Structures are given as structure tokens and as C-alpha cells.
Amino acid sequence: MAGVTTLSDLASALSVRTEEASIVAELKAGSEAAFSWLIAHYNQPVYNLVYRTLDDPSDAADTTQEVFIKVFRGIKSFNADSSLKTWIYRIALHEASNRRRWWFRHKFRETPIEPSFLRDDSGHFSCTGDRLVDEGKSPLENVYDDELRVRVETELKALAEPYRTTVILRDIEELSYEQIAEVMQTSLGTVKSRLVRGREALRKRLQRHLAAFGMETGEGDKNRRGGLIGSHKVEVTP
């Protein structure tokens, strides 16, 4: 049985590679249909990844467009050393990082027209970014309420780099360790180390909020907290 499973997995992997090679060939030939497929397939995942780095919908949308421009210009030099997905994610993280550096140099001097925080009818303040969470059901929403989901998102954004990106790529984007190593251009051991430290840092940040949500803080609830982090898949829309 184990041998059958292995052969099945291998056949599936070969099929994916063959399909990807065909798409890449069409992209390199300048096929508009192939680029339309690429954008339709990767636009939302790229936007989600960029948004979690920048935390600004307008900047994330602009950066996402820049990512696909870079993909369009650079596809002919793509040599399949990595998968198409990890190559695109690498470009996305690079562009988001450049945008973030620019923000720290320039944008903090700008005066916003709209307030960063809005007050609802009950008098509570909320960040405008919190309103970008997609309303579709996610694994997290099936178990926890919206307030806890927002708290997880907030604490995730507070993690230091490169731990935040590693946790996002593994626990939200569900990339393999090998894919993450390709995207972040580092070793497999470094990926695993960053993931352990990032998850632990996030767990500690979330632990102080558990009591407010009626969750135990003892050792017996450790698995539940781990599941909270692992199941946190929130999609944001431009």
C-alpha cells in the first residue's frame, strides 16, 4: 500500500510539473491567454501575501500590479530552478520589502486625508484595515469569532521579520519547507528554525488574550492554541 501511495504521489508531481512547464512555455511565447490564467490564479494569493507585509490596501494593490509587471518582464529568464509559484512569491516578497522600506523613508511624512481609525455607532474605534477581512467562511471562523480572528491577525503582523513571513508562508499559504527555502533563498534548517521561533513568539503574544475569549491558559490547552495558529487562514480582498 505504501508503494502505491508513493507511486501515486510521484505521478501527481510529474503531472503538475508537466502542466507548469506547458504554461511557462506559453508565457515565454507571449500568450495572452496564459498571462490571463496566471493573473487569475495568483492575483489573490499574491495580494494576500503583500498585504500582510504592508498592511495597507492601496499599497498592496499597487505592489501586486508591480509584481505581475516584473513577472511579465522576467518570465523569459525563468529557468525552472524553482517552481513557478515560489518564483512569483519571491518576487512578491522582494517588491513588498522595497515598498515597505520606501514607506519608512517617505510615507510617514504624508498627512492622511482620512483617519486611520473609525468609530462605529457604539463608540468603539476600529482600524480601517480590520474591515478588509473577507467575509467568507474560513477554518478559523468555524471555531472562533471575528474578534479573536482580528486579534490573531494583529499579533501576526507584530512578529519580527523574518519570522512573520516564515509563519505566513507555512501556516497560511501552506508552502512546504522546501518551497519556503526557495522563496526566502535560505537553507532548509534556517526555515525550520525560523518557523519554530516564529510560532513560539506568536503563541506567547496570543496567550495573554486567551482568558478574554474563555480559553484556558494552562498546559492542557497548548494543542488548542497551536491549532489556532495553524488554522489561521484569512483572505483579504483588494
C-alpha positions as CSV (number, residue, x, y, z in Angstrom):
1,M,0.0,0.0,0.0
2,A,2.8,2.4,0.9
3,G,4.4,1.7,-2.5
4,V,1.2,2.5,-4.3
5,T,0.8,5.8,-2.4
6,T,4.4,6.8,-3.3
7,L,3.9,6.0,-7.0
8,S,0.6,8.0,-6.9
9,D,2.3,11.0,-5.4
10,L,5.1,10.7,-7.9
11,A,2.7,10.6,-10.8
12,S,0.8,13.6,-9.4
13,A,4.0,15.6,-9.0
14,L,5.1,14.7,-12.6
15,S,1.7,15.8,-13.9
16,V,2.0,19.1,-12.1
17,R,5.5,19.7,-13.4
18,T,4.4,18.9,-16.9
19,E,1.4,21.2,-16.7
20,E,3.6,24.0,-15.3
21,A,6.2,23.5,-18.0
22,S,3.5,23.9,-20.6
23,I,2.2,27.1,-19.0
24,V,5.7,28.6,-18.7
25,A,6.4,27.8,-22.4
26,E,3.2,29.6,-23.3
27,L,4.1,32.6,-21.1
28,K,7.5,32.8,-22.7
29,A,5.9,32.8,-26.1
30,G,3.8,35.8,-25.1
31,S,0.4,34.1,-24.9
32,E,-2.2,36.5,-23.6
33,A,-4.4,33.6,-22.5
34,A,-1.5,32.2,-20.4
35,F,-1.0,35.6,-18.7
36,S,-4.7,35.9,-18.1
37,W,-4.6,32.5,-16.4
38,L,-1.6,33.4,-14.4
39,I,-3.2,36.6,-13.0
40,A,-6.5,34.9,-12.3
41,H,-4.7,32.0,-10.5
42,Y,-2.1,34.0,-8.5
43,N,-3.6,37.5,-8.1
44,Q,-5.4,36.8,-4.8
45,P,-2.6,34.8,-3.1
46,V,0.0,37.4,-4.1
47,Y,-2.2,40.3,-2.8
48,N,-2.8,38.4,0.5
49,L,1.0,37.9,0.9
50,V,1.8,41.5,0.1
51,Y,-1.0,42.9,2.2
52,R,0.2,41.1,5.3
53,T,3.6,42.6,4.7
54,L,2.4,46.2,4.1
55,D,-0.9,46.3,6.0
56,D,-2.2,48.9,3.5
57,P,-4.8,48.0,0.9
58,S,-3.8,50.7,-1.6
59,D,-0.1,50.0,-1.3
60,A,-0.8,46.2,-1.5
61,A,-2.8,46.7,-4.7
62,D,-0.2,48.8,-6.4
63,T,2.6,46.4,-5.3
64,T,0.7,43.4,-6.6
65,Q,0.5,45.1,-10.0
66,E,4.2,45.7,-9.9
67,V,4.8,42.0,-9.1
68,F,3.0,40.9,-12.2
69,I,4.8,43.5,-14.3
70,K,8.1,42.0,-13.0
71,V,6.8,38.5,-13.8
72,F,5.8,39.6,-17.3
73,R,9.2,41.2,-17.9
74,G,11.2,38.4,-16.3
75,I,9.4,35.2,-17.4
76,K,11.8,34.7,-20.3
77,S,14.7,34.4,-17.8
78,F,12.8,31.9,-15.7
79,N,14.8,28.7,-15.8
80,A,12.7,26.4,-13.6
81,D,15.3,26.1,-10.9
82,S,12.3,26.6,-8.6
83,S,8.6,26.2,-9.2
84,L,6.6,29.0,-10.8
85,K,4.7,29.6,-7.6
86,T,7.8,30.0,-5.4
87,W,9.4,32.3,-8.1
88,I,6.4,34.5,-8.1
89,Y,6.3,34.6,-4.3
90,R,9.9,35.5,-4.2
91,I,9.3,38.5,-6.5
92,A,6.2,39.5,-4.3
93,L,8.2,39.5,-1.1
94,H,11.0,41.4,-2.7
95,E,8.6,44.1,-4.1
96,A,6.8,44.3,-0.7
97,S,10.0,44.7,1.1
98,N,11.1,47.5,-1.2
99,R,7.7,49.2,-0.8
100,R,7.9,48.9,3.0
101,R,11.4,50.5,3.0
102,W,10.1,53.3,0.8
103,W,7.2,53.8,3.3
104,F,9.5,54.2,6.2
105,R,11.6,56.7,4.3
106,H,8.8,58.8,2.8
107,K,5.2,58.0,3.6
108,F,5.4,58.7,7.3
109,R,5.8,62.3,6.3
110,E,2.5,62.4,4.5
111,T,-0.7,63.7,6.1
112,P,-3.6,61.3,5.6
113,I,-6.9,62.7,4.3
114,E,-8.9,60.0,6.0
115,P,-8.5,59.0,9.7
116,S,-6.6,55.8,10.4
117,F,-9.3,54.8,12.9
118,L,-13.0,54.9,12.6
119,R,-15.6,54.9,15.4
120,D,-18.8,52.9,15.0
121,D,-22.3,53.6,16.3
122,S,-21.5,52.1,19.7
123,G,-18.5,54.4,20.2
124,H,-15.8,51.8,19.6
125,F,-12.8,52.6,17.5
126,S,-11.6,50.1,14.8
127,C,-8.7,50.2,12.4
128,T,-9.8,50.7,8.8
129,G,-7.5,47.7,7.8
130,D,-9.6,45.5,10.0
131,R,-12.6,46.0,7.6
132,L,-10.7,44.3,4.8
133,V,-11.1,40.8,6.1
134,D,-13.1,38.7,3.7
135,E,-16.5,37.6,5.0
136,G,-16.3,34.1,3.5
137,K,-16.1,31.2,5.9
138,S,-12.5,30.1,6.8
139,P,-11.4,27.2,9.1
140,L,-10.7,29.8,11.9
141,E,-14.2,31.3,11.6
142,N,-15.8,27.9,12.0
143,V,-14.4,27.8,15.6
144,Y,-13.6,31.3,16.8
145,D,-15.4,34.6,16.5
146,D,-14.4,37.6,14.4
147,E,-12.8,39.4,17.3
148,L,-10.4,36.6,18.0
149,R,-9.6,36.3,14.3
150,V,-8.7,40.0,14.2
151,R,-6.5,39.6,17.3
152,V,-4.6,36.8,15.6
153,E,-4.1,38.9,12.5
154,T,-2.9,41.8,14.6
155,E,-0.4,39.8,16.6
156,L,0.8,38.0,13.5
157,K,1.6,41.4,11.9
158,A,3.6,42.4,15.1
159,L,6.0,39.5,14.7
160,A,9.5,40.5,13.7
161,E,10.9,39.5,10.3
162,P,11.9,37.0,9.0
163,Y,9.8,35.0,11.5
164,R,6.5,36.6,10.4
165,T,7.0,35.8,6.7
166,T,8.0,32.3,7.5
167,V,4.9,31.6,9.6
168,I,2.7,33.2,6.9
169,L,4.2,31.1,4.1
170,R,3.9,27.8,6.1
171,D,0.8,28.2,8.2
172,I,-1.3,30.4,6.0
173,E,0.0,29.9,2.5
174,E,0.7,26.2,3.3
175,L,4.0,26.1,1.4
176,S,6.4,23.2,2.0
177,Y,9.6,23.8,3.9
178,E,11.5,23.3,0.6
179,Q,9.3,25.9,-1.2
180,I,9.8,28.4,1.7
181,A,13.5,27.9,1.4
182,E,13.3,28.7,-2.3
183,V,11.1,31.8,-1.8
184,M,13.3,33.2,1.0
185,Q,16.5,31.9,-0.5
186,T,17.8,30.3,2.6
187,S,18.6,26.8,3.9
188,L,16.0,24.2,5.0
189,G,17.4,24.3,8.5
190,T,17.1,28.0,8.7
191,V,13.4,27.8,7.6
192,K,12.6,25.2,10.3
193,S,14.4,27.3,13.0
194,R,12.6,30.5,12.0
195,L,9.3,28.6,11.9
196,V,9.7,27.2,15.4
197,R,10.8,30.6,16.8
198,G,8.0,32.5,14.9
199,R,5.3,30.1,16.1
200,E,6.5,30.3,19.7
201,A,6.6,34.1,19.5
202,L,3.1,34.2,18.2
203,R,1.9,31.8,20.8
204,K,3.3,33.9,23.6
205,R,1.7,37.1,22.1
206,L,-1.7,35.3,21.8
207,Q,-1.5,33.7,25.3
208,R,-2.2,37.0,27.1
209,H,-5.6,37.3,25.2
210,L,-6.9,33.7,25.8
211,A,-8.7,34.4,29.1
212,A,-10.7,37.2,27.4
213,F,-12.1,34.6,25.0
214,G,-12.9,32.0,27.6
215,M,-9.9,29.8,26.8
216,E,-7.7,28.1,29.3
217,T,-4.1,29.2,29.7
218,G,-2.8,26.0,31.2
219,E,-0.6,23.4,29.6
220,G,-3.6,21.3,28.7
221,D,-4.8,23.9,26.2
222,K,-1.5,24.0,24.4
223,N,-2.7,21.9,21.5
224,R,-5.7,24.1,21.1
225,R,-3.5,27.2,20.9
226,G,-1.3,25.5,18.3
227,G,-4.4,24.7,16.3
228,L,-5.5,28.3,16.4
229,I,-2.2,29.4,14.8
230,G,-2.1,26.6,12.3
231,S,-5.7,27.1,11.2
232,H,-5.5,30.9,10.8
233,K,-6.3,31.3,7.1
234,V,-7.8,34.8,6.5
235,E,-8.2,36.1,3.0
236,V,-8.1,39.8,2.3
237,T,-9.5,41.4,-0.8
238,P,-8.3,44.5,-2.7
